[in-house]
Amino acid sequence: MTGPDLDPEQYPPIDPREPVPDDAGVLLPGAQDELPEAPAEPTPDDGGNAGGVREPA
């Protein structure tokens, strides 16, 4: 299977020898400067695992 034909004006070819930019805004203009807070991990309740993360089998 081959990839779709992309417009080189909108999607220029990637040179793997080029260093990765330190600023993510170069890669994703319009992206947020800071990431939102990560959601809290669910924890098991005192009465078992109801509503929490299930234990592996």
PDBQT receptor file of N, H, CA, C and O in Angstrom, charges set to zero:
ATOM      1  N   MET A   1       0.853  -1.171   0.000  1.00  0.00    +0.000 N 
ATOM      2  CA  MET A   1       0.000   0.000   0.000  1.00  0.00    +0.000 C 
ATOM      3  C   MET A   1       0.900   1.236   0.000  1.00  0.00    +0.000 C 
ATOM      4  O   MET A   1       1.901   1.282   0.716  1.00  0.00    +0.000 OA
ATOM      5  N   THR A   2       0.553   2.196  -0.775  1.00  0.00    +0.000 N 
ATOM      6  H   THR A   2      -0.260   2.158  -1.356  1.00  0.00    +0.000 HD
ATOM      7  CA  THR A   2       1.341   3.423  -0.843  1.00  0.00    +0.000 C 
ATOM      8  C   THR A   2       0.618   4.546  -0.117  1.00  0.00    +0.000 C 
ATOM      9  O   THR A   2      -0.594   4.490   0.091  1.00  0.00    +0.000 OA
ATOM     10  N   GLY A   3       1.372   5.557   0.264  1.00  0.00    +0.000 N 
ATOM     11  H   GLY A   3       2.356   5.602   0.095  1.00  0.00    +0.000 HD
ATOM     12  CA  GLY A   3       0.788   6.714   0.927  1.00  0.00    +0.000 C 
ATOM     13  C   GLY A   3       0.065   7.603  -0.061  1.00  0.00    +0.000 C 
ATOM     14  O   GLY A   3       0.272   7.497  -1.270  1.00  0.00    +0.000 OA
ATOM     15  N   PRO A   4      -0.792   8.489   0.458  1.00  0.00    +0.000 N 
ATOM     16  CA  PRO A   4      -1.518   9.389  -0.436  1.00  0.00    +0.000 C 
ATOM     17  C   PRO A   4      -0.563  10.426  -1.028  1.00  0.00    +0.000 C 
ATOM     18  O   PRO A   4       0.484  10.723  -0.454  1.00  0.00    +0.000 OA
ATOM     19  N   ASP A   5      -0.940  10.966  -2.173  1.00  0.00    +0.000 N 
ATOM     20  H   ASP A   5      -1.792  10.725  -2.640  1.00  0.00    +0.000 HD
ATOM     21  CA  ASP A   5      -0.151  12.038  -2.775  1.00  0.00    +0.000 C 
ATOM     22  C   ASP A   5      -0.455  13.322  -2.025  1.00  0.00    +0.000 C 
ATOM     23  O   ASP A   5      -1.563  13.852  -2.106  1.00  0.00    +0.000 OA
ATOM     24  N   LEU A   6       0.546  13.823  -1.287  1.00  0.00    +0.000 N 
ATOM     25  H   LEU A   6       1.446  13.392  -1.221  1.00  0.00    +0.000 HD
ATOM     26  CA  LEU A   6       0.363  15.019  -0.488  1.00  0.00    +0.000 C 
ATOM     27  C   LEU A   6       0.867  16.234  -1.239  1.00  0.00    +0.000 C 
ATOM     28  O   LEU A   6       1.828  16.150  -2.005  1.00  0.00    +0.000 OA
ATOM     29  N   ASP A   7       0.220  17.356  -1.018  1.00  0.00    +0.000 N 
ATOM     30  H   ASP A   7      -0.560  17.425  -0.397  1.00  0.00    +0.000 HD
ATOM     31  CA  ASP A   7       0.621  18.616  -1.629  1.00  0.00    +0.000 C 
ATOM     32  C   ASP A   7       1.937  19.062  -0.993  1.00  0.00    +0.000 C 
ATOM     33  O   ASP A   7       1.967  19.315   0.211  1.00  0.00    +0.000 OA
ATOM     34  N   PRO A   8       3.031  19.167  -1.763  1.00  0.00    +0.000 N 
ATOM     35  CA  PRO A   8       4.325  19.540  -1.168  1.00  0.00    +0.000 C 
ATOM     36  C   PRO A   8       4.341  20.966  -0.614  1.00  0.00    +0.000 C 
ATOM     37  O   PRO A   8       5.204  21.296   0.199  1.00  0.00    +0.000 OA
ATOM     38  N   GLU A   9       3.408  21.811  -1.036  1.00  0.00    +0.000 N 
ATOM     39  H   GLU A   9       2.706  21.543  -1.697  1.00  0.00    +0.000 HD
ATOM     40  CA  GLU A   9       3.334  23.157  -0.466  1.00  0.00    +0.000 C 
ATOM     41  C   GLU A   9       2.804  23.101   0.967  1.00  0.00    +0.000 C 
ATOM     42  O   GLU A   9       3.268  23.835   1.839  1.00  0.00    +0.000 OA
ATOM     43  N   GLN A  10       1.830  22.225   1.199  1.00  0.00    +0.000 N 
ATOM     44  H   GLN A  10       1.452  21.628   0.491  1.00  0.00    +0.000 HD
ATOM     45  CA  GLN A  10       1.233  22.109   2.529  1.00  0.00    +0.000 C 
ATOM     46  C   GLN A  10       2.025  21.141   3.405  1.00  0.00    +0.000 C 
ATOM     47  O   GLN A  10       2.154  21.364   4.609  1.00  0.00    +0.000 OA
ATOM     48  N   TYR A  11       2.551  20.081   2.820  1.00  0.00    +0.000 N 
ATOM     49  H   TYR A  11       2.445  19.900   1.842  1.00  0.00    +0.000 HD
ATOM     50  CA  TYR A  11       3.313  19.072   3.547  1.00  0.00    +0.000 C 
ATOM     51  C   TYR A  11       4.688  18.920   2.892  1.00  0.00    +0.000 C 
ATOM     52  O   TYR A  11       4.876  18.038   2.054  1.00  0.00    +0.000 OA
ATOM     53  N   PRO A  12       5.649  19.767   3.265  1.00  0.00    +0.000 N 
ATOM     54  CA  PRO A  12       6.965  19.638   2.650  1.00  0.00    +0.000 C 
ATOM     55  C   PRO A  12       7.643  18.336   3.065  1.00  0.00    +0.000 C 
ATOM     56  O   PRO A  12       7.349  17.802   4.135  1.00  0.00    +0.000 OA
ATOM     57  N   PRO A  13       8.538  17.821   2.240  1.00  0.00    +0.000 N 
ATOM     58  CA  PRO A  13       9.228  16.576   2.604  1.00  0.00    +0.000 C 
ATOM     59  C   PRO A  13      10.050  16.760   3.882  1.00  0.00    +0.000 C 
ATOM     60  O   PRO A  13      10.563  17.845   4.157  1.00  0.00    +0.000 OA
ATOM     61  N   ILE A  14      10.162  15.689   4.644  1.00  0.00    +0.000 N 
ATOM     62  H   ILE A  14       9.745  14.808   4.420  1.00  0.00    +0.000 HD
ATOM     63  CA  ILE A  14      10.911  15.719   5.902  1.00  0.00    +0.000 C 
ATOM     64  C   ILE A  14      12.315  15.187   5.647  1.00  0.00    +0.000 C 
ATOM     65  O   ILE A  14      12.492  14.122   5.056  1.00  0.00    +0.000 OA
ATOM     66  N   ASP A  15      13.309  15.945   6.102  1.00  0.00    +0.000 N 
ATOM     67  H   ASP A  15      13.165  16.810   6.582  1.00  0.00    +0.000 HD
ATOM     68  CA  ASP A  15      14.697  15.513   5.994  1.00  0.00    +0.000 C 
ATOM     69  C   ASP A  15      15.101  14.900   7.336  1.00  0.00    +0.000 C 
ATOM     70  O   ASP A  15      15.211  15.631   8.320  1.00  0.00    +0.000 OA
ATOM     71  N   PRO A  16      15.325  13.586   7.413  1.00  0.00    +0.000 N 
ATOM     72  CA  PRO A  16      15.647  12.959   8.699  1.00  0.00    +0.000 C 
ATOM     73  C   PRO A  16      16.985  13.409   9.279  1.00  0.00    +0.000 C 
ATOM     74  O   PRO A  16      17.243  13.186  10.462  1.00  0.00    +0.000 OA
ATOM     75  N   ARG A  17      17.841  14.038   8.473  1.00  0.00    +0.000 N 
ATOM     76  H   ARG A  17      17.632  14.220   7.513  1.00  0.00    +0.000 HD
ATOM     77  CA  ARG A  17      19.126  14.526   8.987  1.00  0.00    +0.000 C 
ATOM     78  C   ARG A  17      19.000  15.879   9.667  1.00  0.00    +0.000 C 
ATOM     79  O   ARG A  17      19.927  16.316  10.349  1.00  0.00    +0.000 OA
ATOM     80  N   GLU A  18      17.859  16.551   9.490  1.00  0.00    +0.000 N 
ATOM     81  H   GLU A  18      17.106  16.196   8.936  1.00  0.00    +0.000 HD
ATOM     82  CA  GLU A  18      17.657  17.867  10.087  1.00  0.00    +0.000 C 
ATOM     83  C   GLU A  18      17.367  17.710  11.581  1.00  0.00    +0.000 C 
ATOM     84  O   GLU A  18      16.590  16.833  11.957  1.00  0.00    +0.000 OA
ATOM     85  N   PRO A  19      17.972  18.541  12.448  1.00  0.00    +0.000 N 
ATOM     86  CA  PRO A  19      17.718  18.401  13.893  1.00  0.00    +0.000 C 
ATOM     87  C   PRO A  19      16.283  18.782  14.245  1.00  0.00    +0.000 C 
ATOM     88  O   PRO A  19      15.644  19.575  13.554  1.00  0.00    +0.000 OA
ATOM     89  N   VAL A  20      15.802  18.207  15.321  1.00  0.00    +0.000 N 
ATOM     90  H   VAL A  20      16.321  17.562  15.883  1.00  0.00    +0.000 HD
ATOM     91  CA  VAL A  20      14.452  18.483  15.798  1.00  0.00    +0.000 C 
ATOM     92  C   VAL A  20      14.449  19.858  16.464  1.00  0.00    +0.000 C 
ATOM     93  O   VAL A  20      15.334  20.142  17.271  1.00  0.00    +0.000 OA
ATOM     94  N   PRO A  21      13.474  20.723  16.147  1.00  0.00    +0.000 N 
ATOM     95  CA  PRO A  21      13.455  22.045  16.782  1.00  0.00    +0.000 C 
ATOM     96  C   PRO A  21      13.111  21.943  18.261  1.00  0.00    +0.000 C 
ATOM     97  O   PRO A  21      12.369  21.052  18.675  1.00  0.00    +0.000 OA
ATOM     98  N   ASP A  22      13.658  22.866  19.060  1.00  0.00    +0.000 N 
ATOM     99  H   ASP A  22      14.261  23.589  18.725  1.00  0.00    +0.000 HD
ATOM    100  CA  ASP A  22      13.365  22.901  20.491  1.00  0.00    +0.000 C 
ATOM    101  C   ASP A  22      11.965  23.429  20.766  1.00  0.00    +0.000 C 
ATOM    102  O   ASP A  22      11.351  23.076  21.773  1.00  0.00    +0.000 OA
ATOM    103  N   ASP A  23      11.460  24.271  19.874  1.00  0.00    +0.000 N 
ATOM    104  H   ASP A  23      11.959  24.558  19.056  1.00  0.00    +0.000 HD
ATOM    105  CA  ASP A  23      10.152  24.885  20.048  1.00  0.00    +0.000 C 
ATOM    106  C   ASP A  23       9.106  24.078  19.285  1.00  0.00    +0.000 C 
ATOM    107  O   ASP A  23       9.175  23.963  18.061  1.00  0.00    +0.000 OA
ATOM    108  N   ALA A  24       8.133  23.518  20.013  1.00  0.00    +0.000 N 
ATOM    109  H   ALA A  24       8.076  23.612  21.007  1.00  0.00    +0.000 HD
ATOM    110  CA  ALA A  24       7.091  22.715  19.368  1.00  0.00    +0.000 C 
ATOM    111  C   ALA A  24       6.186  23.577  18.492  1.00  0.00    +0.000 C 
ATOM    112  O   ALA A  24       5.507  23.049  17.612  1.00  0.00    +0.000 OA
ATOM    113  N   GLY A  25       6.161  24.885  18.711  1.00  0.00    +0.000 N 
ATOM    114  H   GLY A  25       6.713  25.315  19.426  1.00  0.00    +0.000 HD
ATOM    115  CA  GLY A  25       5.349  25.781  17.903  1.00  0.00    +0.000 C 
ATOM    116  C   GLY A  25       5.773  25.788  16.452  1.00  0.00    +0.000 C 
ATOM    117  O   GLY A  25       4.973  26.119  15.577  1.00  0.00    +0.000 OA
ATOM    118  N   VAL A  26       7.016  25.430  16.176  1.00  0.00    +0.000 N 
ATOM    119  H   VAL A  26       7.667  25.161  16.887  1.00  0.00    +0.000 HD
ATOM    120  CA  VAL A  26       7.487  25.342  14.793  1.00  0.00    +0.000 C 
ATOM    121  C   VAL A  26       6.791  24.181  14.090  1.00  0.00    +0.000 C 
ATOM    122  O   VAL A  26       6.425  24.282  12.919  1.00  0.00    +0.000 OA
ATOM    123  N   LEU A  27       6.612  23.078  14.814  1.00  0.00    +0.000 N 
ATOM    124  H   LEU A  27       6.909  22.996  15.766  1.00  0.00    +0.000 HD
ATOM    125  CA  LEU A  27       5.978  21.898  14.235  1.00  0.00    +0.000 C 
ATOM    126  C   LEU A  27       4.461  22.017  14.220  1.00  0.00    +0.000 C 
ATOM    127  O   LEU A  27       3.816  21.568  13.273  1.00  0.00    +0.000 OA
ATOM    128  N   LEU A  28       3.891  22.607  15.244  1.00  0.00    +0.000 N 
ATOM    129  H   LEU A  28       4.415  22.972  16.013  1.00  0.00    +0.000 HD
ATOM    130  CA  LEU A  28       2.440  22.749  15.355  1.00  0.00    +0.000 C 
ATOM    131  C   LEU A  28       2.085  24.202  15.641  1.00  0.00    +0.000 C 
ATOM    132  O   LEU A  28       1.794  24.546  16.786  1.00  0.00    +0.000 OA
ATOM    133  N   PRO A  29       2.101  25.059  14.626  1.00  0.00    +0.000 N 
ATOM    134  CA  PRO A  29       1.740  26.446  14.906  1.00  0.00    +0.000 C 
ATOM    135  C   PRO A  29       0.285  26.518  15.354  1.00  0.00    +0.000 C 
ATOM    136  O   PRO A  29      -0.568  25.869  14.750  1.00  0.00    +0.000 OA
ATOM    137  N   GLY A  30      -0.008  27.255  16.349  1.00  0.00    +0.000 N 
ATOM    138  H   GLY A  30       0.686  27.782  16.839  1.00  0.00    +0.000 HD
ATOM    139  CA  GLY A  30      -1.375  27.340  16.862  1.00  0.00    +0.000 C 
ATOM    140  C   GLY A  30      -1.615  26.398  18.028  1.00  0.00    +0.000 C 
ATOM    141  O   GLY A  30      -2.695  26.423  18.620  1.00  0.00    +0.000 OA
ATOM    142  N   ALA A  31      -0.630  25.559  18.378  1.00  0.00    +0.000 N 
ATOM    143  H   ALA A  31       0.246  25.538  17.897  1.00  0.00    +0.000 HD
ATOM    144  CA  ALA A  31      -0.775  24.679  19.534  1.00  0.00    +0.000 C 
ATOM    145  C   ALA A  31      -0.553  25.494  20.805  1.00  0.00    +0.000 C 
ATOM    146  O   ALA A  31       0.073  26.553  20.773  1.00  0.00    +0.000 OA
ATOM    147  N   GLN A  32      -1.066  24.995  21.914  1.00  0.00    +0.000 N 
ATOM    148  H   GLN A  32      -1.574  24.134  21.940  1.00  0.00    +0.000 HD
ATOM    149  CA  GLN A  32      -0.903  25.682  23.191  1.00  0.00    +0.000 C 
ATOM    150  C   GLN A  32       0.564  25.713  23.585  1.00  0.00    +0.000 C 
ATOM    151  O   GLN A  32       1.323  24.804  23.248  1.00  0.00    +0.000 OA
ATOM    152  N   ASP A  33       0.966  26.761  24.301  1.00  0.00    +0.000 N 
ATOM    153  H   ASP A  33       0.350  27.499  24.575  1.00  0.00    +0.000 HD
ATOM    154  CA  ASP A  33       2.340  26.841  24.788  1.00  0.00    +0.000 C 
ATOM    155  C   ASP A  33       2.587  25.852  25.918  1.00  0.00    +0.000 C 
ATOM    156  O   ASP A  33       3.672  25.279  26.022  1.00  0.00    +0.000 OA
ATOM    157  N   GLU A  34       1.579  25.654  26.766  1.00  0.00    +0.000 N 
ATOM    158  H   GLU A  34       0.699  26.119  26.681  1.00  0.00    +0.000 HD
ATOM    159  CA  GLU A  34       1.717  24.735  27.885  1.00  0.00    +0.000 C 
ATOM    160  C   GLU A  34       0.626  23.675  27.799  1.00  0.00    +0.000 C 
ATOM    161  O   GLU A  34      -0.491  23.948  27.359  1.00  0.00    +0.000 OA
ATOM    162  N   LEU A  35       0.962  22.480  28.221  1.00  0.00    +0.000 N 
ATOM    163  H   LEU A  35       1.869  22.258  28.579  1.00  0.00    +0.000 HD
ATOM    164  CA  LEU A  35      -0.016  21.396  28.225  1.00  0.00    +0.000 C 
ATOM    165  C   LEU A  35      -0.965  21.549  29.405  1.00  0.00    +0.000 C 
ATOM    166  O   LEU A  35      -0.560  22.052  30.453  1.00  0.00    +0.000 OA
ATOM    167  N   PRO A  36      -2.229  21.124  29.259  1.00  0.00    +0.000 N 
ATOM    168  CA  PRO A  36      -3.145  21.165  30.404  1.00  0.00    +0.000 C 
ATOM    169  C   PRO A  36      -2.719  20.134  31.452  1.00  0.00    +0.000 C 
ATOM    170  O   PRO A  36      -1.943  19.222  31.167  1.00  0.00    +0.000 OA
ATOM    171  N   GLU A  37      -3.239  20.297  32.657  1.00  0.00    +0.000 N 
ATOM    172  H   GLU A  37      -3.870  21.038  32.888  1.00  0.00    +0.000 HD
ATOM    173  CA  GLU A  37      -2.933  19.360  33.728  1.00  0.00    +0.000 C 
ATOM    174  C   GLU A  37      -3.429  17.963  33.359  1.00  0.00    +0.000 C 
ATOM    175  O   GLU A  37      -4.488  17.813  32.749  1.00  0.00    +0.000 OA
ATOM    176  N   ALA A  38      -2.669  16.961  33.726  1.00  0.00    +0.000 N 
ATOM    177  H   ALA A  38      -1.809  17.083  34.222  1.00  0.00    +0.000 HD
ATOM    178  CA  ALA A  38      -3.064  15.576  33.465  1.00  0.00    +0.000 C 
ATOM    179  C   ALA A  38      -4.228  15.202  34.382  1.00  0.00    +0.000 C 
ATOM    180  O   ALA A  38      -4.282  15.661  35.523  1.00  0.00    +0.000 OA
ATOM    181  N   PRO A  39      -5.159  14.376  33.903  1.00  0.00    +0.000 N 
ATOM    182  CA  PRO A  39      -6.267  13.972  34.780  1.00  0.00    +0.000 C 
ATOM    183  C   PRO A  39      -5.752  13.078  35.904  1.00  0.00    +0.000 C 
ATOM    184  O   PRO A  39      -4.751  12.380  35.748  1.00  0.00    +0.000 OA
ATOM    185  N   ALA A  40      -6.444  13.109  37.030  1.00  0.00    +0.000 N 
ATOM    186  H   ALA A  40      -7.258  13.676  37.158  1.00  0.00    +0.000 HD
ATOM    187  CA  ALA A  40      -6.050  12.291  38.176  1.00  0.00    +0.000 C 
ATOM    188  C   ALA A  40      -6.337  10.825  37.877  1.00  0.00    +0.000 C 
ATOM    189  O   ALA A  40      -7.366  10.486  37.292  1.00  0.00    +0.000 OA
ATOM    190  N   GLU A  41      -5.421   9.970  38.283  1.00  0.00    +0.000 N 
ATOM    191  H   GLU A  41      -4.585  10.245  38.759  1.00  0.00    +0.000 HD
ATOM    192  CA  GLU A  41      -5.598   8.532  38.097  1.00  0.00    +0.000 C 
ATOM    193  C   GLU A  41      -6.657   8.026  39.073  1.00  0.00    +0.000 C 
ATOM    194  O   GLU A  41      -6.635   8.391  40.248  1.00  0.00    +0.000 OA
ATOM    195  N   PRO A  42      -7.586   7.191  38.601  1.00  0.00    +0.000 N 
ATOM    196  CA  PRO A  42      -8.561   6.625  39.544  1.00  0.00    +0.000 C 
ATOM    197  C   PRO A  42      -7.873   5.656  40.501  1.00  0.00    +0.000 C 
ATOM    198  O   PRO A  42      -6.944   4.942  40.124  1.00  0.00    +0.000 OA
ATOM    199  N   THR A  43      -8.341   5.644  41.731  1.00  0.00    +0.000 N 
ATOM    200  H   THR A  43      -9.096   6.224  42.037  1.00  0.00    +0.000 HD
ATOM    201  CA  THR A  43      -7.767   4.746  42.730  1.00  0.00    +0.000 C 
ATOM    202  C   THR A  43      -8.867   3.846  43.281  1.00  0.00    +0.000 C 
ATOM    203  O   THR A  43     -10.038   4.224  43.263  1.00  0.00    +0.000 OA
ATOM    204  N   PRO A  44      -8.510   2.666  43.768  1.00  0.00    +0.000 N 
ATOM    205  CA  PRO A  44      -9.523   1.771  44.347  1.00  0.00    +0.000 C 
ATOM    206  C   PRO A  44     -10.153   2.405  45.585  1.00  0.00    +0.000 C 
ATOM    207  O   PRO A  44      -9.474   3.055  46.379  1.00  0.00    +0.000 OA
ATOM    208  N   ASP A  45     -11.461   2.206  45.734  1.00  0.00    +0.000 N 
ATOM    209  H   ASP A  45     -12.013   1.678  45.089  1.00  0.00    +0.000 HD
ATOM    210  CA  ASP A  45     -12.158   2.691  46.928  1.00  0.00    +0.000 C 
ATOM    211  C   ASP A  45     -11.867   1.762  48.091  1.00  0.00    +0.000 C 
ATOM    212  O   ASP A  45     -11.308   0.681  47.907  1.00  0.00    +0.000 OA
ATOM    213  N   ASP A  46     -12.252   2.188  49.299  1.00  0.00    +0.000 N 
ATOM    214  H   ASP A  46     -12.707   3.066  49.449  1.00  0.00    +0.000 HD
ATOM    215  CA  ASP A  46     -12.047   1.335  50.477  1.00  0.00    +0.000 C 
ATOM    216  C   ASP A  46     -12.870   0.057  50.388  1.00  0.00    +0.000 C 
ATOM    217  O   ASP A  46     -12.480  -0.956  50.971  1.00  0.00    +0.000 OA
ATOM    218  N   GLY A  47     -13.984   0.069  49.685  1.00  0.00    +0.000 N 
ATOM    219  H   GLY A  47     -14.301   0.892  49.211  1.00  0.00    +0.000 HD
ATOM    220  CA  GLY A  47     -14.860  -1.091  49.617  1.00  0.00    +0.000 C 
ATOM    221  C   GLY A  47     -14.577  -1.976  48.419  1.00  0.00    +0.000 C 
ATOM    222  O   GLY A  47     -15.505  -2.607  47.912  1.00  0.00    +0.000 OA
ATOM    223  N   GLY A  48     -13.362  -2.055  47.947  1.00  0.00    +0.000 N 
ATOM    224  H   GLY A  48     -12.608  -1.542  48.358  1.00  0.00    +0.000 HD
ATOM    225  CA  GLY A  48     -13.037  -2.897  46.797  1.00  0.00    +0.000 C 
ATOM    226  C   GLY A  48     -12.566  -2.042  45.634  1.00  0.00    +0.000 C 
ATOM    227  O   GLY A  48     -12.021  -0.957  45.834  1.00  0.00    +0.000 OA
ATOM    228  N   ASN A  49     -12.774  -2.529  44.428  1.00  0.00    +0.000 N 
ATOM    229  H   ASN A  49     -13.217  -3.411  44.266  1.00  0.00    +0.000 HD
ATOM    230  CA  ASN A  49     -12.308  -1.815  43.245  1.00  0.00    +0.000 C 
ATOM    231  C   ASN A  49     -13.429  -1.078  42.508  1.00  0.00    +0.000 C 
ATOM    232  O   ASN A  49     -13.256  -0.710  41.346  1.00  0.00    +0.000 OA
ATOM    233  N   ALA A  50     -14.535  -0.863  43.137  1.00  0.00    +0.000 N 
ATOM    234  H   ALA A  50     -14.676  -1.162  44.081  1.00  0.00    +0.000 HD
ATOM    235  CA  ALA A  50     -15.641  -0.185  42.465  1.00  0.00    +0.000 C 
ATOM    236  C   ALA A  50     -15.224   1.220  42.076  1.00  0.00    +0.000 C 
ATOM    237  O   ALA A  50     -14.867   2.023  42.939  1.00  0.00    +0.000 OA
ATOM    238  N   GLY A  51     -15.264   1.523  40.803  1.00  0.00    +0.000 N 
ATOM    239  H   GLY A  51     -15.553   0.871  40.103  1.00  0.00    +0.000 HD
ATOM    240  CA  GLY A  51     -14.925   2.851  40.323  1.00  0.00    +0.000 C 
ATOM    241  C   GLY A  51     -13.441   3.088  40.169  1.00  0.00    +0.000 C 
ATOM    242  O   GLY A  51     -13.038   4.152  39.699  1.00  0.00    +0.000 OA
ATOM    243  N   GLY A  52     -12.625   2.138  40.546  1.00  0.00    +0.000 N 
ATOM    244  H   GLY A  52     -12.953   1.274  40.927  1.00  0.00    +0.000 HD
ATOM    245  CA  GLY A  52     -11.186   2.307  40.437  1.00  0.00    +0.000 C 
ATOM    246  C   GLY A  52     -10.604   1.495  39.304  1.00  0.00    +0.000 C 
ATOM    247  O   GLY A  52     -11.332   0.972  38.460  1.00  0.00    +0.000 OA
ATOM    248  N   VAL A  53      -9.321   1.395  39.290  1.00  0.00    +0.000 N 
ATOM    249  H   VAL A  53      -8.729   1.819  39.975  1.00  0.00    +0.000 HD
ATOM    250  CA  VAL A  53      -8.626   0.622  38.272  1.00  0.00    +0.000 C 
ATOM    251  C   VAL A  53      -8.676  -0.846  38.648  1.00  0.00    +0.000 C 
ATOM    252  O   VAL A  53      -8.361  -1.207  39.782  1.00  0.00    +0.000 OA
ATOM    253  N   ARG A  54      -9.072  -1.704  37.702  1.00  0.00    +0.000 N 
ATOM    254  H   ARG A  54      -9.328  -1.411  36.781  1.00  0.00    +0.000 HD
ATOM    255  CA  ARG A  54      -9.152  -3.129  37.985  1.00  0.00    +0.000 C 
ATOM    256  C   ARG A  54      -7.756  -3.728  38.103  1.00  0.00    +0.000 C 
ATOM    257  O   ARG A  54      -6.828  -3.318  37.405  1.00  0.00    +0.000 OA
ATOM    258  N   GLU A  55      -7.624  -4.690  38.986  1.00  0.00    +0.000 N 
ATOM    259  H   GLU A  55      -8.377  -5.023  39.553  1.00  0.00    +0.000 HD
ATOM    260  CA  GLU A  55      -6.374  -5.411  39.136  1.00  0.00    +0.000 C 
ATOM    261  C   GLU A  55      -6.208  -6.365  37.960  1.00  0.00    +0.000 C 
ATOM    262  O   GLU A  55      -7.197  -6.920  37.482  1.00  0.00    +0.000 OA
ATOM    263  N   PRO A  56      -4.987  -6.567  37.485  1.00  0.00    +0.000 N 
ATOM    264  CA  PRO A  56      -4.787  -7.524  36.382  1.00  0.00    +0.000 C 
ATOM    265  C   PRO A  56      -5.139  -8.937  36.841  1.00  0.00    +0.000 C 
ATOM    266  O   PRO A  56      -5.000  -9.274  38.016  1.00  0.00    +0.000 OA
ATOM    267  N   ALA A  57      -5.589  -9.744  35.907  1.00  0.00    +0.000 N 
ATOM    268  H   ALA A  57      -5.702  -9.470  34.952  1.00  0.00    +0.000 HD
ATOM    269  CA  ALA A  57      -5.992 -11.116  36.229  1.00  0.00    +0.000 C 
ATOM    270  C   ALA A  57      -4.811 -11.976  36.577  1.00  0.00    +0.000 C 
ATOM    271  O   ALA A  57      -4.975 -13.159  36.874  1.00  0.00    +0.000 OA
TER     272      ALA A  57
